[in-house]
Amino acid sequence: MLTGQYDYNIDDKGRLNFPAKFREEMGATFTVTRWLDGCLVAFPEKEWGRMQALIEEKSLVKARNLKRILYASAVQVQPDKQGRILLPGHLRGHAKLDKDVTIIGVGSYAEIWDTAAWRKLEEDIDDDALAAAM
């Protein structure tokens, strides 16, 4: 299970260190794509396959835009020897990733956030909203 949050800097070449604690569960190659709320998502291959199956169960009309966004933006990444992944410009642009990046574990997948956007979301989610979700 992917849990915790980790702060990193993205370098000038678009490389981002991926948490060592996540790499084993993510596998040697995993998929990164656009996600909800202006962030990116990283799926281990097994979870990416499960997500694809869920999308394919939806009607063509309901799922067409979701398919377009997720599949067109998806890239397979493989951490290098230093544990860095390369994020293409179109993904960095979507999530407004410039320098400070926070990677959070969300159970079966990880989200990649601009640190300022993540901190704002944390502030906006109050205890009452958390309680209501339970």
HELIX and SHEET records of a PDB file:
HELIX    1   1 ALA A   20  MET A   26  1                                   7    
HELIX    2   2 LEU A   36  GLY A   38  5                                   3    
HELIX    3   3 GLU A   45  GLU A   57  1                                  13    
HELIX    4   4 LEU A   60  SER A   73  1                                  14    
HELIX    5   5 GLY A   89  HIS A   94  1                                   6    
HELIX    6   6 THR A  115  ASP A  124  1                                  10    
HELIX    7   7 ASP A  127  ALA A  133  1                                   7    
SHEET    1   A 6 GLN A   5  ASN A   9  0                                        
SHEET    2   A 6 ASP A 100  GLY A 105 -1                                        
SHEET    3   A 6 ALA A 110  ASP A 114 -1                                        
SHEET    4   A 6 LEU A  40  PRO A  44 -1                                        
SHEET    5   A 6 PHE A  30  ARG A  34 -1                                        
SHEET    6   A 6 VAL A  75  VAL A  77 -1                                        
SHEET    1   B 2 ARG A  15  ASN A  17  0                                        
SHEET    2   B 2 ARG A  84  LEU A  86 -1                                        
END                                                                             
